[in-house]
């Protein structure tokens, strides 16, 4: 579903409870993706500030990468976005799937 500029959110609540606007999002040339920046992009997409296509284009992300960030936030919150924990969470969910 496409959003017109009129129906688009002007601001959303960020991962730390702060208001996020398009001006306060991480810059398009971001190369170091810390947890907070990933969570801000996810919040912007989930809140309607950016579309998935806009986020992928603006930040040079693949659809799979953005979707993995969304899943990580859904499952584990911001902690799921930590690069050092991704493998741990992946293995944990694979084990649960096999034994469910």
C-alpha positions in Angstrom: 0.0 0.0 0.0 1.4 3.4 -1.0 1.1 6.3 1.3 0.5 9.8 0.1 2.5 12.6 1.8 -0.7 13.8 3.5 -1.3 10.5 5.3 2.4 9.9 6.1 3.5 10.3 9.8 5.4 13.5 10.5 7.0 11.9 13.7 7.0 8.5 15.4 8.1 7.4 18.8 11.6 6.0 18.7 13.1 3.0 20.5 14.1 5.1 23.5 10.7 6.9 23.8 11.9 10.0 21.9 10.1 11.6 19.0 11.7 10.7 15.6 11.2 12.9 12.6 12.8 12.5 9.2 15.4 15.0 10.2 16.4 13.1 13.3 16.8 9.7 11.6 20.4 8.4 11.0 22.0 10.1 8.1 21.8 8.3 4.7 25.6 7.8 4.6 25.6 5.8 7.9 28.2 3.1 7.7 28.4 2.0 11.4 25.1 0.5 12.4 24.9 0.5 16.2 21.8 -0.9 17.9 20.1 2.4 18.4 20.4 3.4 14.7 19.0 0.1 13.6 16.1 0.4 16.0 15.4 4.0 14.9 15.1 2.8 11.2 12.8 0.0 12.3 10.6 2.4 14.3 10.5 4.8 11.4 9.3 2.1 9.0 6.9 0.5 11.5 5.4 3.9 12.4 5.0 5.1 8.8 7.7 7.7 8.8 9.5 5.8 6.0 8.3 3.1 3.6 10.3 -0.1 3.4 11.5 0.9 -0.1 12.5 4.4 1.1 14.5 2.9 4.0 16.3 0.4 1.8 17.1 3.0 -0.8 18.1 5.7 1.8 20.4 3.4 3.7 21.6 1.0 1.0 19.9 -2.0 2.8 18.6 -5.1 1.3 15.0 -6.1 1.9 16.3 -9.1 3.8 18.5 -7.1 6.0 15.8 -4.7 7.0 13.3 -7.6 7.6 15.9 -9.3 9.8 16.2 -6.1 11.9 12.4 -6.0 12.2 12.2 -9.6 13.3 15.0 -9.1 15.8 13.2 -6.2 17.4 9.9 -8.2 17.4 11.5 -11.2 19.1 14.1 -9.8 21.4 13.7 -6.0 21.5 16.7 -3.8 20.9 19.1 -6.5 22.3 18.2 -8.6 19.3 19.9 -6.1 17.1 23.3 -6.5 18.7 25.6 -8.1 16.0 27.3 -10.3 18.6 23.9 -11.8 19.6 22.5 -12.5 16.1 24.0 -16.0 15.8 22.9 -16.9 19.4 19.3 -15.9 18.7 19.2 -17.6 15.4 20.4 -20.9 16.9 18.0 -20.5 19.8 15.0 -20.1 17.4 16.1 -22.9 15.2 16.3 -25.3 18.2 12.8 -24.2 19.3 11.4 -24.8 15.8 12.9 -28.4 15.7 11.5 -29.3 19.2 8.1 -27.6 18.9 
